[in-house]
Amino acid sequence: KGYGMYVNTHYRSKFFMGNRSNRTTSCHIYGEDILDIFYIYGESPRDILRSYTDITGKSPLVPKWSFGLWMSRCSYKTEDEVLKVAEEMRNRDLPCDVVNIDTDWFEIPWACDWKFGTHNFPHAEEMIQKLKSMGIKVSLWQKPYVTSEYLPQMHSELSEKRWIPKNIYGEDARSNPVIDLSNPKCCRWYKDQLIQLHRMGVKVIKTDMGEGAPIEGNYYGYNGTEIRNIYPYLYSRAAYEAAQEAGMEPILWGRSTYAGGQKYPIHWAGDPFTDFDGLRFSIRSGLSMGMSGFTYWSHDIGGFLGRPTEEVYIRWMQAGMFCSHTRCHGANNPREPWTFGERAEKIFRKFDKIRYRLIPYIYSMAYERGKQGLPLMEHLYLANPKDRNCLNIEDQWMFGDAFLVAPILNEGGKREVYYPEGTWYHYLTEDAIEGGKYAWVEMPLEDMPLYIKGGSIVITGQVTPYVEAETEKVLTVNVYKKEMGKTESLYYDGKEHRVEALFDRKQVCVKTGDLAGEITVKLHGYGRKLEQKHVQGECIFILEQ
């Protein structure tokens, strides 16, 4: 309590956090001769994270469109299939910004040579342009491994240049060898593969895998034991820099990482099973990432391994809509909402549109949190460090400053929710509950435990088919009831704008500052409709005569 610790090592490490002793924490590092440890003082957990990310780096702001919905599966197999899914999303009124093409866009599935297959994606650039005309960006899966049995020529060329790590016998250190991204020349070659894809119009590279650098290998800049943890960092950095060099707004969809990897966003949780345990474990990993300096994080809606039930899919989607990034993905079967039936599609559409309405809030929170090294998906303890009840809660979180998210994680729709101090308003019904306590809730499938903290200011926009479809600024400043006091909120659109609300029992004064456009101000939690349109600079609501 009162400090953080950063153990700066690339070597294999084990941390024992209370499982061997309830009085001590221990760290075992295998292979390194020097201990390099930072002790970080902070009066609060947020202060510690700010200081830690001063050392290791903070997450830059990612493109605004990336906060829209991503649709994916492992894998779309042809360009026709990709275009059909995109068209269905538009025809079914399901806002979407990105389609990810996973393992099958090469000539041979999984055999990553960074080239579109001629039989399955014969008109790749034309496909990318058609998707662009629909407002949809393309993300491409790839890996830093050479599939030797299917790409013998590539394997031979890279081996000849000594860009594939070998063991002491001169053999590949693993059957599907990694490329040696500690070698500057190999790194340059890898970047060039990605740059040519970006120049075709690909917006995102999915940096899958990367955790498999074999310790038996000899590398350009490291020995095998030393590169173990740093390899995914080198991998992410190279892919991120390739996007920058190609003139993109840089963003990845990454799996493995290391301390400081938050500088190359974003990351997701990997491959969970398609059940409530898979969802629960994914949430826990996201909270851990947030406590480790990562502003952005996501997971596979519906889970990866298997086919989720309708209930699991919908509950997972509801949780996923309130993480920094939202992607549907799974192995060997579709994750598009209509494949789960009419009811699932309707509920999905409802929450998809809620998220798109919240894009101004989400983007502004991302800007503000990234500068501080804080997560968008925030552990309750970070937000409420004096509330000991929040220490061990691993299935709820704050989504930015305003939202308390407590997804249903079992069949039947019941769960216990902890409400920190304050007044909380259910986002859909505006029912109020006083905090500082636990309470059982029951939610039908079309609803979820989602609450706004009293006094919050949440700025929302229009629902559009994709984020960049907005042609004029139409914003609603939503202010939630508070008895007395003052609340401030930041709105960011490339420029910082400050909005504030002054509360007392007789009136509420909302100052919108230099916000331009069609501005509406709404008060919530007062039991009646309180709204003013075409606000410029300031408006006052009289509560009592």
C-alpha angles and dihedrals in degrees: 000000000000096000144060129211128215116192105201105207137125093203130099108281139181124205121198107203107186097315095103097032134007089212103049143039118213135193127202119197118191119212104000123113099198130059114216108184130168117204108202120200120209136160089218136020089252090055090052092051091049090053094043091054090047084065102039101027138262131257113263120224111273125213116292092233090060090072090067124087121296118205121201148142136183089278148001102189105197140026089245090058091050092050092047092054091048092050091048091053090054096041092049093050094244110146111229137165108180138038116196119208107204132192103332106066093095126083087260118030113256092004096119112206094144091244129112115245115253095220100044103030103024094151100036097150091048090050091051090051092049090052090048090055087057092050094253125134125209125237119189128204120223139151137216093238130097114229092218100189092056099033104042095151093053090046091051094048094048092045091051089054090048091241093130114074114241130199125234090278093057093251128125108281089228135013095250096035125211120235113246103250091174086073110086093212093050090046090053091051091049092050090051091056090056096042092059089054092049090051088056087059103267108148103189136036115205105218098203124180116359095147093096104079102143116233090214091068130096113229134192097244105017143030117248097262093047097051093052097098101023096055096082088049091054089046095052093043093053093049092046092049090049089058090049092049090050090055095250128142090255119240134143135193098223136179112184123043146151139217106311093024088117086083088071105051149225124044135177136199102257125229115342127176117261099251138085091272089057090053093046093051091046091055091050091052091050093052090049091051090051090052087053098059101270112136094188131049140153143174141205109280106225093018126263112251111064136351117300123220117248090257095051091046094051095044090047091049091051090054092044095054089065100052122090091263132022125210133163111212141150145153126269096343135064127270098192108127097235090062088068095056140267096293093051091049092051093050091044091053091051094055094038089058092045088057094048090050087054096051093106090053094044094047093047091049090049091053094048097041094046092056089055099042091244128135128247087217098055129190110239090239092061090054096040108029094163093055107086091191088071095059097084102030107119102165103056132060146171114253100209117315099314114039129077109198120196108165124199108257103182143045117282102037102261129125143146115251127199114215115199120217116304137049117301126200122202105241096226102035102024090225108160130226128180116236136226093080149071122252135179116237133186120204131185116232093264092057137052140189100273121150141181121217115240112257093029124139113213118182114205135183141197125302108246133173089251134005098255093049090088107110100178133027110257110166136173119205105209114198120190122213122272126169099224139350142048134293128192129195135182123229115193126193098152088304129061118249124182121214122186138183126205114202133197133147095265103042148001120221116199118193114197094181114195096347106142131201132046102336124187123183120206130184118212132196098035097105095244140060112280113174139145124191133204092026117181117188102327144010134184128211115202109213100178132027 
